[in-house]
Structures are given as structure tokens and as C-alpha cells.
Amino acid sequence: MIISYARIDDTSVSPERANTSDAGADIFACLTNDIQIEAGDGAVIPTGIKIEIPHGYMIQVMNRSSIASKLGFFKFDWVNFLCISSKDNTGGFAI
């Protein structure tokens, strides 16, 4: 399946697979300034991309590895994903 996307910010980075065997693609933050998120706090991080999600499908953003939990960003007792988005999301994608 091909998922279409558009860069909506000149500084955004296109999604990419780190390895050909990866099940999904990496997405990247698109920030104009550095941000600091304290442990236990949250923030909405823009990606600078717009994703065209096919009818009947969704996008699920998950932790890439256990390093996020080791650094205190996520706890294992939480559901292990950051967000889910469906076809109704037609704006820029943020985490």
C-alpha cells in the first residue's frame, strides 16, 4: 500500500523507513525553536507533513524502542502508542 503525504513546511523531513524490513516509517519533529518537555508533562509536536489516510485505515504512532521509557518519556503501564489518526484528520499531522 502506498500512503501519500505532503510536506506543508519547508523545513519538514519526509517520512522514511530506516531499514527495508521495517513495518512502518519514521516521522520527525518540525520545530522552529527547541522545546523542553519535563518528565510527566506533555506537548503537541508538529511534523510539518499532511498524510492522506485511505478510507477504512488509520495511522498509529508508536514508540520506536524502549529508549523512550528508559528516559522517562513513557511508562509501560500506559497504552504503548502516542496517537491514532483517521481519514477525518485533514490538517497537519502532530504528535
C-alpha positions in Angstrom: 0.0 0.0 0.0 1.2 3.5 -0.8 0.5 6.2 1.7 0.5 9.7 0.2 1.8 12.7 2.2 2.6 16.3 1.5 5.2 18.5 3.2 3.4 21.6 4.5 6.5 23.2 5.9 9.7 23.9 4.0 11.8 22.6 7.0 9.9 19.3 7.4 11.6 16.0 6.8 9.8 13.3 4.7 8.8 10.1 6.5 11.3 7.3 5.8 12.0 3.7 6.7 15.3 3.2 8.5 15.5 -0.4 7.1 13.7 -2.0 4.2 12.3 -4.6 6.7 10.7 -2.1 9.0 6.9 -2.4 9.4 6.5 1.4 9.4 8.2 4.7 8.7 9.9 7.2 11.0 8.4 10.6 11.3 10.3 13.7 12.5 9.6 16.8 14.5 9.3 20.0 12.6 10.3 22.7 15.1 11.3 26.4 14.7 12.7 26.5 18.2 14.0 24.0 20.7 11.4 22.8 23.3 11.9 21.2 26.7 9.4 18.7 28.0 9.7 17.8 31.6 9.1 14.3 32.8 5.3 13.8 33.3 4.4 16.8 31.1 3.1 16.6 27.5 3.3 18.7 24.4 2.0 18.7 20.8 4.9 18.3 18.4 4.3 19.3 14.7 5.7 17.1 12.0 5.2 19.6 9.1 3.6 16.9 7.0 0.0 16.1 5.9 -0.9 12.4 5.5 -3.6 11.1 3.2 -5.1 8.2 5.0 -7.1 5.8 2.8 -10.7 5.1 3.7 -11.0 2.3 6.2 -7.5 2.7 7.5 -5.7 4.6 10.3 -2.3 5.8 11.2 -0.9 4.7 14.5 2.2 6.3 16.0 4.1 4.2 18.5 7.3 4.3 20.5 10.2 3.3 18.3 12.1 1.5 21.0 12.4 1.1 24.8 14.7 4.1 24.9 11.8 6.5 25.4 10.7 4.7 28.5 14.3 4.5 29.8 14.5 8.3 29.5 11.2 8.8 31.3 9.0 9.9 28.4 6.6 6.9 28.5 5.6 4.4 31.1 5.0 0.7 30.4 1.6 0.8 32.2 0.2 3.2 29.6 -1.1 2.1 26.2 2.0 1.9 24.1 1.2 4.4 21.3 1.2 8.1 21.0 -1.7 8.9 18.8 -4.1 7.4 16.3 -5.4 9.4 13.3 -8.1 8.5 10.7 -9.2 9.8 7.4 -11.1 12.7 9.1 -7.7 14.3 10.0 -7.1 16.6 7.0 -4.7 19.1 8.6 -1.1 18.8 9.5 0.0 15.8 11.5 1.2 16.3 15.0 2.2 14.0 17.9 
